[in-house]
């Protein structure tokens, strides 16, 4: 899958998990060739960073299955 596909799937997974994406900056996606997964990182908006103001989504490149990881 392409980087834009991974970001789209991550956004869909986050919204399904009840996360309001307007609270976060534009996500960053990285591909891990070793395990064939994408990791999409969402950084919270604002100057103050606190636990839980970030989250990530792992996406299996082969199946498209996603997993949201909160509280980063």
ABEGO torsion letter per residue (X at the ends): XBAAAAAAAAAAAAAAAGBBAAABBBBBBBBBAAAGBBBBBBBBBEABBBBGABBBBBBBAAAGBBBBBBGX
